Amino acid sequence: MRNLILMPERPTVNVMPKGRYVAKDEFAQGKHLFRTGEPIDACASDEQLDGWLYCEANGEKFGWMRSPAARGEDAYWLGMMAQASTSEVM
């Protein structure tokens, strides 16, 4: 009997292409550019620029910050920290 090594083929399901993110419109592409840390000069159109500026104005650095509840919790935490830093020790 021959000494053959049989190796199963690697499944293609687990292979992720390098540039797998595809935005639906240019506004979403601009938001994606902001979230990935690209400079404003990376925007190629006015709609991408609008998306980039929208994220900057609303503080949407990460995907979880899109929900109003997350923004409210963040604002509450910042307010409590500001109050704690200005209050006197009793």
C-alpha positions as CSV (number, residue, x, y, z in Angstrom):
1,M,0.0,0.0,0.0
2,R,1.3,3.4,-0.8
3,N,1.9,6.0,1.8
4,L,-0.5,8.7,0.8
5,I,-1.5,11.5,3.0
6,L,-5.1,12.5,2.4
7,M,-6.0,15.9,3.6
8,P,-9.5,17.3,3.4
9,E,-9.9,20.5,1.4
10,R,-10.3,23.6,3.3
11,P,-13.9,24.7,3.4
12,T,-14.6,28.0,1.6
13,V,-17.2,29.0,4.2
14,N,-14.6,30.0,6.7
15,V,-12.6,32.1,4.3
16,M,-13.3,35.8,4.5
17,P,-12.3,38.1,1.7
18,K,-10.0,41.0,2.6
19,G,-12.4,43.8,1.8
20,R,-15.7,42.3,2.8
21,Y,-17.4,45.5,3.9
22,V,-19.8,46.8,1.3
23,A,-21.8,49.8,2.2
24,K,-25.3,50.3,0.7
25,D,-24.9,53.9,-0.2
26,E,-22.2,56.6,-0.2
27,F,-23.5,58.2,3.1
28,A,-22.9,54.9,4.8
29,Q,-19.5,54.6,3.2
30,G,-18.6,58.0,4.7
31,K,-19.8,56.8,8.1
32,H,-17.6,53.7,7.7
33,L,-14.6,55.9,6.8
34,F,-15.1,57.9,10.1
35,R,-15.5,54.8,12.2
36,T,-12.3,53.2,10.8
37,G,-10.3,56.3,11.5
38,E,-9.8,57.5,8.0
39,P,-9.2,61.3,7.6
40,I,-11.8,63.5,6.1
41,D,-9.7,63.7,2.9
42,A,-10.5,60.1,2.2
43,C,-14.1,61.0,1.2
44,A,-14.5,61.0,-2.5
45,S,-18.0,62.5,-2.8
46,D,-20.2,65.0,-1.1
47,E,-22.5,62.2,0.2
48,Q,-19.5,60.5,1.8
49,L,-18.4,63.8,3.3
50,D,-21.9,64.2,4.8
51,G,-21.8,60.8,6.4
52,W,-18.3,61.4,7.8
53,L,-19.4,64.8,9.3
54,Y,-22.6,63.2,10.6
55,C,-20.6,60.7,12.6
56,E,-18.3,63.4,13.9
57,A,-21.2,65.6,15.0
58,N,-23.1,62.8,16.8
59,G,-20.0,61.1,18.3
60,E,-20.6,57.8,16.5
61,K,-17.1,56.3,16.7
62,F,-18.3,52.7,17.2
63,G,-21.4,50.8,16.1
64,W,-22.9,50.5,19.6
65,M,-23.0,54.3,19.9
66,R,-25.7,54.5,17.2
67,S,-28.5,53.7,19.6
68,P,-30.2,56.5,21.6
69,A,-30.0,54.5,24.8
70,A,-26.2,54.1,24.5
71,R,-25.8,57.9,23.9
72,G,-28.0,58.6,26.9
73,E,-26.0,56.2,29.2
74,D,-22.8,57.9,27.9
75,A,-24.2,61.3,28.6
76,Y,-25.3,60.3,32.1
77,W,-21.9,58.8,32.9
78,L,-20.1,62.0,31.7
79,G,-22.5,64.1,33.8
80,M,-21.9,62.1,36.9
81,M,-18.1,62.2,36.5
82,A,-18.3,66.0,36.0
83,Q,-20.4,66.3,39.2
84,A,-18.1,64.1,41.1
85,S,-15.0,66.1,40.1
86,T,-16.5,69.5,41.1
87,S,-18.1,68.5,44.4
88,E,-16.3,69.0,47.7
89,V,-15.3,66.2,50.0
90,M,-17.4,66.0,53.1
